[in-house]
Amino acid sequence: MKLIELTTIPEMLAQIETMQQLYPNLTVEKYESYLKEMVPHNYKQLAVFEEGTCVGITGFWTAMKLWTGKYIEIDNFIVHSDHRAKGIGKIMTDYIDAKAKAEGCNAIVLDAFTGNFTAHRFYYNQGYVPKGFHFLKILNEDGLT
């Protein structure tokens, strides 16, 4: 397996099929418009390739918060459904762990939907624990991916 950090919009757009595993209705146009907003704010992606096929992808960005100081946030962690239980998720979290340490981060944070128990179990096994609740107020249901 080969890990590649994607840093440009064309590199990220080329992997839309894997991103659509999580967001089936994500269009190229919407994805590109979001990436144009995100990439200038230090957004990158980590992709895992097996024989030239993207089998796992996650977005991540480094930022600063008062309670954590410098941190990396994992965003949209996806392992292709045909390639689960091969250790791809662990490869990705190990990479992010090493990157966070190398960049002097104090924490790694992520969100997992409350009903996604498979993800909860995976993140617990990787050493993540819930710290609080991520509250949201949806203002435009149609704008959600």
Summary of the structure (lengths in Angstrom):
residues: 145
radius of gyration: 15.1
end to end distance: 29.4
largest distance: 42.2
contacts: 349
relative contact order: 0.14
helix: 37%
strand: 28%
